[in-house]
Amino acid sequence: VVIMLVNPKSGGNAAGRLLRLPRAGLLFDNPGARATVFSYPIADPERLGICHLAEEVRASPDGEPVRCIVAGGDGTVMWAIQEIFFAGIPVDRVVVGIIPFGTGNDFGNATRWGTTSPPGDFLQEEKRFQGLSKYVREWLRADTLPYDIWEFSVRTRESEKARFEFIEQGRKACTADHIERHGIQRLPGGDLEMSKYVCNYVGLGLDARVGFGFDKLRQRSRSINKAIYVWEGFKKMMFKKKGVVAHIVE
């Protein structure tokens, strides 16, 4: 069994095509590569994909790891890993691969799954999704290697006005949904704390400002998104007042 967690917005909504697989799963029966593939949206409030993954881990014989494939970018990979932790699934019983649909795809690059999104017709739906069979063979035959996951916490200074900000429809916001999704807690002194699992890197300072600005302008086109990154980097370097990280982070 292969469980796919899909971010339908990734790759200019191209990743969403993977959600067209039959809900009961799709069997691929190729020589040396036999598996049933299920696809779920990662943002599903019922977390059906994560629940199914937990069931497969419990039912897996002799501790055999279950394959979880993430369709999206680096943020989607960490979203999936965080959901695995929150669900209490033993991480040594899950192996994670990726179909890279993001802008940077650093995780895909580091794990050798590549940085380029699949072509538009890669699924071959008219042939009962036979375009996916090549990927299934690669997933089943891939080497399994350990990968470091670490956790960091950010705490604001004590203040009733303290808040974290996220990008929602091109604007800065911190809604109740953000607070729940990101596990933000208000501590007795009034400060806020947010903890995150990380597999690649954390940006504090200029690179984080560039990423934040990019999220405001994110488009469906991967090429346009890369151009936005370049523009945001140039703008923040040349025209915006640069803060001192030591004035913000203790």
C-alpha positions in Angstrom: 0.0 0.0 0.0 1.2 3.5 -0.9 -0.5 6.5 0.8 -0.2 9.8 -1.1 -0.8 13.1 0.7 -1.5 15.8 -1.9 -1.4 19.5 -1.7 -3.8 20.3 -4.6 -2.6 23.9 -4.8 1.0 22.9 -5.5 2.5 23.2 -9.0 -0.2 25.7 -10.1 -2.9 23.2 -9.0 -1.3 20.5 -11.1 -0.8 18.3 -8.0 -4.5 18.2 -7.5 -4.9 15.8 -10.5 -3.6 13.1 -8.2 -6.8 13.3 -6.2 -8.7 11.9 -9.3 -7.5 8.4 -8.4 -10.4 6.1 -7.3 -11.3 6.6 -3.6 -11.0 2.8 -3.1 -7.4 2.9 -4.3 -5.8 2.0 -7.6 -4.0 -1.3 -8.0 -0.7 -1.3 -10.0 0.4 -4.8 -10.9 3.7 -4.6 -12.7 6.5 -7.2 -12.6 8.3 -6.7 -9.3 6.2 -3.7 -8.4 2.7 -4.5 -7.1 0.9 -1.9 -4.9 -2.4 -0.2 -4.3 -2.1 3.6 -4.3 -4.5 5.8 -2.3 -4.5 9.6 -2.6 -5.8 12.1 0.0 -5.8 15.9 0.3 -3.4 16.9 3.0 -5.7 19.8 4.1 -8.6 17.4 4.8 -10.0 18.5 8.2 -10.9 14.8 8.9 -7.3 13.8 8.2 -8.5 10.7 6.3 -5.1 10.2 4.7 -3.2 10.3 8.0 -5.8 8.0 9.6 -5.3 5.5 6.8 -1.6 5.8 7.1 -1.8 5.0 10.8 -4.0 2.0 10.1 -1.6 0.6 7.5 1.3 1.0 10.0 -0.6 -0.9 12.7 -1.5 -3.7 10.2 2.0 -3.9 8.6 3.6 -7.3 9.3 7.0 -7.6 11.0 7.5 -3.8 11.3 7.6 -3.3 7.5 7.6 0.4 6.9 4.7 2.0 5.0 5.4 4.3 2.0 4.0 7.8 2.2 4.4 9.9 -0.9 4.0 13.7 -0.6 2.8 15.6 -3.7 3.8 19.2 -3.2 6.8 21.3 -2.2 9.0 21.6 0.9 6.3 23.1 2.9 3.9 20.2 2.1 6.6 17.7 3.1 7.0 19.3 6.5 3.2 19.6 6.8 2.9 15.8 6.2 5.7 15.0 8.7 4.2 17.2 11.3 0.8 15.4 10.9 2.6 12.1 11.3 4.1 13.2 14.6 0.8 14.7 15.8 -1.0 11.4 15.0 1.5 9.5 17.1 2.6 7.3 14.2 6.1 5.8 14.8 8.3 7.7 12.4 10.6 4.7 12.0 7.6 2.8 10.5 7.0 5.4 7.7 9.2 6.1 4.7 8.6 9.4 3.0 9.1 10.2 -0.7 8.0 13.1 -2.8 6.6 14.1 -6.2 8.1 17.6 -6.4 5.5 20.2 -7.3 6.9 23.1 -5.3 9.0 26.1 -6.3 12.4 25.2 -4.8 11.9 21.5 -4.0 15.0 21.3 -1.7 13.8 18.1 -0.1 13.3 16.5 -3.5 16.8 17.6 -4.4 18.4 16.3 -1.2 16.6 12.9 -1.5 17.3 12.7 -5.3 13.7 12.7 -6.4 14.5 15.8 -8.4 13.4 19.4 -8.5 11.3 19.5 -11.6 7.5 18.9 -11.6 6.1 16.1 -13.7 4.8 17.0 -17.2 1.1 18.0 -17.5 0.0 14.7 -18.9 2.0 12.4 -16.6 -1.0 10.6 -15.2 -2.4 9.3 -18.5 -5.9 9.2 -17.0 -7.4 7.9 -20.3 -5.2 4.8 -19.8 -6.3 4.2 -16.3 -3.5 6.3 -14.8 -0.8 4.1 -16.3 1.5 7.2 -16.3 1.8 6.7 -12.5 3.1 3.1 -12.8 6.6 4.4 -13.5 6.6 6.3 -10.2 5.2 3.4 -8.3 8.1 1.2 -9.5 10.6 3.8 -8.4 8.9 4.2 -5.0 8.9 0.5 -4.3 12.5 0.0 -5.4 14.0 3.1 -3.8 16.6 2.8 -1.0 15.5 3.7 2.5 17.8 6.1 4.2 17.5 8.0 7.6 16.8 11.7 7.5 17.1 14.1 10.4 14.0 15.8 11.7 14.4 18.4 14.3 12.1 20.7 16.3 12.4 24.3 17.2 10.2 26.6 19.2 9.7 30.4 18.8 8.4 32.4 21.7 7.3 36.1 21.5 8.1 38.7 24.1 5.5 39.1 26.9 2.7 41.3 25.5 -1.0 41.2 25.0 -0.4 42.4 21.5 2.1 39.6 20.7 1.2 37.6 17.6 2.5 35.5 14.8 1.6 36.5 11.3 0.8 34.3 8.3 -0.2 35.0 4.7 -3.9 34.6 4.0 -5.2 35.6 0.5 -2.2 37.9 0.0 -2.5 39.7 3.4 -0.9 39.3 6.8 -3.2 37.6 9.3 -3.4 35.3 12.3 -6.8 33.6 12.4 -8.2 31.0 14.8 -7.5 28.5 12.0 -3.9 29.5 11.9 -3.6 29.2 15.7 -5.1 25.7 15.6 -3.2 24.4 12.6 0.2 25.7 13.8 -0.3 24.7 17.5 0.2 28.2 18.8 -0.1 28.5 22.6 -0.6 31.6 24.8 1.5 31.3 27.9 0.6 32.6 31.4 2.7 35.8 30.9 0.9 36.8 27.7 3.6 35.6 25.3 2.9 33.1 22.5 4.9 30.0 21.6 4.9 28.0 18.4 6.8 24.8 17.8 7.6 23.3 14.4 9.3 20.2 13.0 11.9 21.0 10.4 13.7 18.8 7.8 15.6 21.4 5.8 16.4 24.7 7.4 15.0 27.7 9.3 15.2 31.3 8.1 15.7 34.1 10.5 16.3 37.5 9.0 16.6 38.6 5.4 15.8 35.2 3.8 12.7 34.9 6.0 11.5 38.4 4.9 12.0 37.4 1.3 10.0 34.2 1.8 7.3 36.1 3.6 7.1 38.7 0.7 7.0 35.8 -1.8 4.0 34.2 -0.1 2.0 37.5 -0.5 2.5 37.3 -4.3 2.6 33.6 -4.9 1.2 32.6 -8.3 0.1 29.3 -10.0 3.1 29.4 -12.4 6.3 27.9 -11.1 8.4 30.1 -13.5 6.6 33.2 -12.3 7.1 32.2 -8.7 10.8 32.0 -9.3 10.8 35.5 -10.8 8.9 36.7 -7.7 11.6 35.3 -5.5 14.3 37.2 -7.4 12.3 40.4 -7.3 11.6 40.1 -3.5 15.3 39.4 -2.8 16.3 42.4 -4.9 13.7 44.7 -3.3 14.5 43.6 0.3 18.3 44.0 -0.4 18.2 47.4 -2.1 15.1 49.3 -1.0 13.8 48.0 2.3 15.2 49.0 5.6 17.0 46.0 7.0 16.4 45.1 10.7 19.0 43.7 12.9 18.2 40.1 13.9 19.8 40.6 17.3 17.2 43.3 18.0 14.4 40.8 17.4 15.8 37.4 18.4 17.3 36.7 21.8 
